[in-house]
Amino acid sequence: MTQRISRAAAYGLAAAAYVAKKSKDGPVMSKEIADTYDFPLAFLLKIMQQMVMANILRSKRGPRGGFTMARPAKDVSMLEIIEAVDGPFIQMMEMAEITHKAPFAKGMEQVGHDAIDKARDRLQKAKLSKLIG
């Protein structure tokens, strides 16, 4: 099983948390987030645009532009942010295929599926508002 949460998703989680906390005072500039956490700005902008497309963030151009939350932080889960950046959080173990359907493969795949289902459930229940305090 090769499921992991990427550095890009970690940047997305940090950026979403920062925007959720700071955007009450107005839009947050991506440069502010990049400077605060020493993230590469160009990379961060790509990640933030993915979160805009996923309806997690909203962006506004211009002198008073920046990023705000598209929805309340209480309605945004860690899973949504991770999947906006990394794609679907799924189990990728293909034991039956690589072992020519050996008897043990189905059981191993099921354990992998169960583990991912539990992780997905936990990440879905972890709402941004609870995590930022």
N, C-alpha and C positions, 0 to 999 in steps of 0.2 A: 504494500500500500504506500503510495507516494503522495499522500495528502499533507500539505503544510500551508500555513498562512504566510504569504510572501512579505518581504520588506515593504513592497508597494502597499499592501493591505494594511500593514502596521502604520505607514505614513498616512493612509486614508483614515484610519481610526483616530490617530492623533490630530489630524486636521479637522475632522468632524467634531471632535470633542472641543477643540480650540474655538471653532466657529460657534458651536452651541453655547459656550460660556461667554464669548465676547460679542456676538452679534446683537445682543440686546441693546448695545450702544450704537449700533449701525453696522453697515457692511464691513467685513474683515478682508483686508488685502492679503493675497497669497504670499507676498513678500514678507509680511509681518510673521506669518506662520513659519516660512522657510528660515527667516533670521532667528526666530525664537528657538527652533529645534535643530538648526544647521542642516536642513534638508536641501537638496539641489532644487532650485526654483523651477526649472523647466520640467523636471520629473514630477514635482508636486503639482504643477499646473495640469499635467495630463491626468493625474489621479483625481484631482478635484473636478475636472470636466467629466470624468466617468461618473462621479457622484452626482453631478448635475443631471446627466442623462438618466440616472437611476432615481431621480426625484428625491434625493437626500439633501442636496444643496441647491441653492438658486444663485445665479451669478448676474451681476449688473455691471455693465461697462460704464466708463466715464469717470469724471473727477470724483464723484461720490459713489463710485462703484466698489465692487468687492463681492464677497460671498456671505450669504445668510442661509439659515436653515429653510428648506423647502416645506418641511413639516415640523411639528413640535418634536423636541428631543425625546419626549416620552413615547413617541410613536416610531422611533428609529432604533433598530436592533443592531448589535454587532454583526450578526449574520448578514444583514442587508448591506452593510458597508463592505464587509469582506467580499461578498459575492459581486458587488458593484465593481470592485477592483480586480479580483482574481477569477471571476466566473463562478460557476456552480461548485459548491462545497459537497463533493460526492466521493464515494468509495471507488477507487480505481483498480482494485485487486482483481485480476482475471485468472484466478487459480484454475478453474475448470478448463479454460481455453489452453493455458500453457502446460497443463498436466494431462491433456487428452482425457479429461473428465475422470480423473482418478477419484476413488471413493472419498478420500479425505478432503478434496478440494471444495466441495459444496459446504461442508461445515466451516472451513476456514473463511470462505467468502461470506457466509452468514455472520460470523463473528465480526468481520470487517464492516459489513453493512450495519449491524447493530451498534457498533462503536460510533460510526459516522452519524447515525440517526440520533444517538444520545448527544453527541457534540453539537449537531445542528439545533437540537431542541434547546440546549443550554445557551448557545449563542443567540438564538431567536428570543429567548426570555431576557437576555441581558440588554436592557434598554439604555440608550445613551444618557438619558436624564439621571438615572440611578448611578451611573458610573462617574459622572462629572460632579456629583454632589450638590 
